[in-house]
C-alpha cells in the first residue's frame, strides 16, 4: 500500500532539513543498530549530495541522499512508514536522475538486502571491514539494463 507523501529535493550545498534527517537517522540507528556514522561525516555527505526528502503530514519520514554519480549514501525510512512504498519512491527518484544507481549495505542487514534485491539491485562484491566498527558490506548495483526508472515505477504501481 502506498502512502501519499510530499517529496522535496534539496540540492547539493544546502543543509535544509539536515537536522530532521539526522534525527531520523539517529532514531533508526538506536532502534535497528544500523546507519551509524559520525555527525561530521553525515553533515559533509548530506551537504555534498542531492537529497530527496519525504514528508507525511509535515513530518520528515524518509530521505535518500545520492552523490552525483548515483551512489546512494543514505536511505532512511521511519519504521512507522516502512512497507508503504516510500523507500521505493525515494530510490526511483534517484534512478530518475542517474543511469546507474549503487550503494553499500551491511552483510548482516537482511531487511536492507531484501529491499534492494526486490528493486533489482545485484550484489557485485563483498568488502570486509568496510564500516568503522569493522562490519562487512556488500556493494550493490541496480541492474545495468535500460529502463531502471521505468522498472521502479512498475514496482511502485504494482
N, C-alpha and C positions, 0 to 999 in steps of 0.2 A: 504494500500500500504506500503510495507516495504522499508526502506531506507538502502543503503549499508553503514555500519559503521564498524569501527575498534574498537573492544572491547578488552581492555587490563586488566590484573589482577595486582593489587597492593597488595602485601602480607601484613599481619599484621606486625606492627612495622615500616612501611615505611610512609613517608609523601610525596611521589611522587604524583604530581598533586593536592596536598591538597589546594593550593591557587586557582587554577582554579575551583575546586569543591566548595570551599567556595563562590567564586564569583558567580557561577551558583546558588547555594542555596540561596544566598542573593538576587539575581535578582528575583528569584521566590517568595521569601518572600515579596519583595516590590510589585510585581505585583499581587500575589494571596492572600497574607496575611497568608500564611502557612509556615511551616518549620522554625519557629522561635526558635533559640537556641542561647545560649551564645557561643562566639568564643571558649572559653576554653573547653566547653562540646563537641563541634563539633570536635575540634582538637584531643581530647583524644579518642573519639569514632571512628573517622576515622583511627587513628593510631592503634587501637586495633582490627580493622575489616579487613576482606578480602574485597577489593573494586573492583568492576567491573566498569571500566571507559570506556565510549563510546566517540569516536571521529568521526567527519564527516568533511572532508576537513581540517584536522589539528586542529579543534576547539573541545574542550570538550563540548559535548551536553547532556550528561547524566551520571549518576552513581548510583550504588546500593552498599551500604556498609552493610555487614552482619557479625554478630558475628559467632563464630564457632559452635553455636547451631542452626544456620539457621534463627535467628531473624534478620529481615531487619531493621536496624537503620535509614537509609536514602535511599530514592528512589527519584531521581530527573531527570526530562527530560525538556530540554529547551522548552519553549512554541512553538517556531517555528518548533520543531520536534515532537510534540505530534500528535498522530494519525497515525504514520508511523510504529508502531510495536516495537519501541525502548524500551519502558517500559516492554513489554512482553519479549523481548530478554534478558533484564537485570534480570528480575525475573527468567527466565528459566535458566540462568547461575547460580544463587543462588541455584535453585532447583536441578541442576545437582550435586551439592556438598553436599546436605543435604537430609535426609529422611523426614524432617519436615521443613516447612517454615512458620514463623509467623511474625506479625508486629502489630503496632498500627496505627490507623487513627482517625483524629478528627471526632466526630459525625456530625459536620457541613460541612465536606469536601465531598460534594456529588460526585465530579469528581473522587476523590480517591476511595471512596466506590464503585462506579460503576465499576471502573477499576479493583479493587480487586475481586469484585463479578464475573465479566466477566472471570477472570482467575480461578475461582473455590474456592476462599477464602470464609470462613464462619465466621460470627460473633460469637465469643464464649462468650464474656461478654462485658458489658459496665463498664467503670471506670470513676466515677465522679471526677472532679478536677485533672485530670491526668497531664495536662500541667501546666507549671509555671504561665501562665496567667489565670488559673482557668478553662480552657477549658476541656471538657469531651472527652473521647476516647473510641473507640471500640478496643478490642483485637481480631485480625483476625488470622485464621489458614487456610493454604492451605489444601484441602481435605486430609484425612488421609489414603486413599487407595493407593495401589501400583501404580507406573507409573506416578507420578507427572510430572517428566521431559518430559515423552512422551506426556502427555496431553498438556503441554505447547508448545511442539514442534508442535503438531497438530494445536493449536490455531495460532501459528506464521505462519505456512504454509497455513492455511485456510484463 
